[in-house]
């Protein structure tokens, strides 16, 4: 999962041996085990059903709840259907039910695999824990019956959850990303392989190898894409993960640029335009400069930090 050029069907899988070792040695310090499907920070990569079940089994063996961050659950189910042994003849709904059957709770951003423009939820099997969450909600947001989402948004989420498991939609969605990744790969632009479910990820550290990680090659590429063609991407690398709690900084494991694809928006011409912008950037990529941070908040700097070119 940390080698972008390596092709593997389930790069989002959790290392179950490492999880079991951690739980045995430091389980008292672990409040829960959480699995993200698909793995956004690792390139939009899916998690196998066997791995989900294995992680849940380890968590439960140590008395810990197993949670799923499921905002791209349908795309993950599609990859399971395509790639995992024994899943090819099953429906997406069946795979989704099996995915969540082993979970004690989930979090969900409805702006992903629910087609909604806003909202999300926390779902729990534990009624006592749910009551604690509602109490915290009153303290921070408002009473459940007068805060939260409007009826219109709830209707949109319900409809979106119905449509998201349609296999024709999922086939088109995943193929769009694969098409762009294949075109970029043919250009010599290093991409995360295989293509993810919701985005194309560029290996900026590899492509802009003249820019050291602490000069943020991922963010430099994101800025260059916007300047060249108006393409808005997102750095997932040293800007996002490089700052440590003690204030020091070190390179992240990877410096990626995420090109997240809007749902039901892009046409073939949009996909080809993205490739054309990369063709233009390739002509001057060695001239793209690194960046320095001139202003940053103490936490989550990748959202609001300000940069200047070096």
Secondary structure, 3 states (H helix, E strand, C coil): CCCCCCCCCCCCCCCHHHHHHHHHHHHHHCCEEEEECCECCCCCECCCHHHHHHHHHHHHHCCCEEEEECCCHHHHHHHHHHHCCCCCCCCHHHHHHHHHHCCCEEEEECCCCCCCCCCEEEEECCHHHHHHHHHHHHHHCCCCCCCCCCHHHHHHHHHHHHHCCCHHHHHHHHHHHHHHHHHHHHHCCCECCCCCCCEEEEEHHHHCCCCCHHHCHHHHHHHHHHHHHCCCCEEECHHHHCECCCCCECCCCCCEEEEECCCCCCCHHHHHHHHHHHHHHHCCHHHCCCEEEEECCCCCHHHCCEEEEC
